[in-house]
């Protein structure tokens, strides 16, 4: 089966190369988006680290800011490139450059073969207790948010209530997913036919945690969506960002049963990546 990895990266060239190297087995392709805010030296190091890999596609760069529409736009740029290749994957998997697999490529491929035709997307209806501090998540949608307008907060929110476009029911979940090639094609057709939906999400807080869930769970494809979280993440610190995983987290990673984990920082602790290679990812 064919798997396409869509990777959003902004730092750590060696770590990006290690991630791709670990996954580059079988019929796979990599679509890499590097934040346009990333400096030229880092970009050059990323390109050098992946030089010679004919299955790596470098995507047009979007300037990405935390919490804004730009992250969703970068993802859509990747989806457009995947579809433009003319060879739709069985599954496309969204990762960040600070992710790492917890299983060898053969096991990852087997997992998706067992879920052939299924869309794996963490989701819950809103309002949800997971996002209690934001009106159960509805405030992200209810009020327009403006990216790159800084006044005390990273996004400027206007206290003017609005409604979701017709036919959509609010859902949220984690930003990372595995969707079929057919679903990607349907999504891009939907975006073309319903431009008001993308305009709505352009003014939404963290739309990459809302758009795919809201659109797919409100669509005829809802029956193809399984509520699966493919990543292990540590939210125990209560931060807006998951904790950086270290060697001390190996037992939790070992027991998680997940395919991937995030986030890792080799500059802070490279031992955990070595341990994963030796014990889990490099397992035959």
ChimeraX attribute file (.defattr): number of C-alpha atoms within 10 A of each C-alpha:
attribute: neighborCount
match mode: 1-to-1
recipient: residues
	/A:1	13
	/A:2	17
	/A:3	22
	/A:4	24
	/A:5	24
	/A:6	26
	/A:7	26
	/A:8	24
	/A:9	21
	/A:10	21
	/A:11	19
	/A:12	17
	/A:13	21
	/A:14	16
	/A:15	23
	/A:16	26
	/A:17	18
	/A:18	16
	/A:19	20
	/A:20	22
	/A:21	13
	/A:22	17
	/A:23	20
	/A:24	17
	/A:25	13
	/A:26	12
	/A:27	12
	/A:28	18
	/A:29	23
	/A:30	23
	/A:31	22
	/A:32	25
	/A:33	23
	/A:34	25
	/A:35	22
	/A:36	14
	/A:37	13
	/A:38	15
	/A:39	12
	/A:40	10
	/A:41	9
	/A:42	16
	/A:43	20
	/A:44	11
	/A:45	17
	/A:46	22
	/A:47	16
	/A:48	13
	/A:49	18
	/A:50	18
	/A:51	11
	/A:52	9
	/A:53	13
	/A:54	9
	/A:55	13
	/A:56	19
	/A:57	16
	/A:58	14
	/A:59	20
	/A:60	14
	/A:61	17
	/A:62	18
	/A:63	13
	/A:64	22
	/A:65	15
	/A:66	13
	/A:67	20
	/A:68	23
	/A:69	23
	/A:70	21
	/A:71	21
	/A:72	24
	/A:73	19
	/A:74	23
	/A:75	19
	/A:76	17
	/A:77	18
	/A:78	26
	/A:79	20
	/A:80	15
	/A:81	17
	/A:82	24
	/A:83	16
	/A:84	10
	/A:85	9
	/A:86	8
	/A:87	10
	/A:88	18
	/A:89	23
	/A:90	21
	/A:91	28
	/A:92	26
	/A:93	18
	/A:94	19
	/A:95	24
	/A:96	20
	/A:97	26
	/A:98	21
	/A:99	21
	/A:100	26
	/A:101	25
	/A:102	26
	/A:103	24
	/A:104	19
	/A:105	21
	/A:106	14
	/A:107	15
	/A:108	17
	/A:109	20
	/A:110	12
	/A:111	12
	/A:112	20
	/A:113	15
	/A:114	9
	/A:115	15
	/A:116	13
	/A:117	17
	/A:118	20
	/A:119	26
	/A:120	22
	/A:121	24
	/A:122	23
	/A:123	22
	/A:124	19
	/A:125	16
	/A:126	20
	/A:127	17
	/A:128	17
	/A:129	12
	/A:130	13
	/A:131	16
	/A:132	12
	/A:133	10
	/A:134	14
	/A:135	15
	/A:136	16
	/A:137	23
	/A:138	18
	/A:139	19
	/A:140	20
	/A:141	23
	/A:142	19
	/A:143	18
	/A:144	22
	/A:145	25
	/A:146	19
	/A:147	21
	/A:148	16
	/A:149	12
	/A:150	10
	/A:151	9
	/A:152	7
	/A:153	9
	/A:154	16
	/A:155	22
	/A:156	17
	/A:157	19
	/A:158	12
	/A:159	11
	/A:160	8
	/A:161	10
	/A:162	11
	/A:163	10
	/A:164	15
	/A:165	14
	/A:166	8
	/A:167	9
	/A:168	15
	/A:169	16
	/A:170	19
	/A:171	24
	/A:172	28
	/A:173	25
	/A:174	18
	/A:175	21
	/A:176	19
	/A:177	21
	/A:178	24
	/A:179	23
	/A:180	24
	/A:181	23
	/A:182	15
	/A:183	19
	/A:184	20
	/A:185	15
	/A:186	14
	/A:187	18
	/A:188	15
	/A:189	11
	/A:190	15
	/A:191	15
	/A:192	12
	/A:193	10
	/A:194	12
	/A:195	10
	/A:196	14
	/A:197	18
	/A:198	19
	/A:199	13
	/A:200	17
	/A:201	23
	/A:202	20
	/A:203	23
	/A:204	26
	/A:205	26
	/A:206	23
	/A:207	26
	/A:208	25
	/A:209	19
	/A:210	25
	/A:211	22
	/A:212	24
	/A:213	27
	/A:214	24
	/A:215	21
	/A:216	22
	/A:217	23
	/A:218	15
	/A:219	15
	/A:220	9
	/A:221	14
	/A:222	14
	/A:223	11
	/A:224	16
	/A:225	18
	/A:226	14
	/A:227	13
	/A:228	15
	/A:229	20
	/A:230	19
	/A:231	24
	/A:232	21
	/A:233	19
	/A:234	18
	/A:235	12
	/A:236	8
	/A:237	9
	/A:238	9
	/A:239	9
	/A:240	7
	/A:241	11
	/A:242	16
	/A:243	16
	/A:244	17
	/A:245	23
	/A:246	18
	/A:247	15
	/A:248	10
	/A:249	12
	/A:250	17
	/A:251	9
	/A:252	11
	/A:253	21
	/A:254	14
	/A:255	8
	/A:256	15
	/A:257	13
	/A:258	18
	/A:259	20
	/A:260	21
	/A:261	21
	/A:262	20
	/A:263	21
	/A:264	21
	/A:265	19
	/A:266	18
	/A:267	10
	/A:268	10
	/A:269	14
	/A:270	15
	/A:271	14
	/A:272	18
	/A:273	24
	/A:274	15
	/A:275	15
	/A:276	21
	/A:277	18
	/A:278	11
	/A:279	15
	/A:280	17
	/A:281	23
	/A:282	16
	/A:283	14
	/A:284	10
